[in-house]
């Protein structure tokens, strides 16, 4: 739901170009999982020269425990 992704974008403090691609809520387990996303074709600054470059690949997905949100354990996937 758009409401969930916008809520978690604000809760996680994500700013452009980052956003929340999707959120899965499990009320029974009191768990929320949010996936970080960016627009396709986004160009990223080189850490050495700051020139904007295309992204060629991603690292394997990782998961971090975030602060609880709305009494749910919150996990960020990226």
Order of alpha helices (4+ residues) and beta strands (2+ residues): alpha-beta-beta-beta-beta-beta-beta
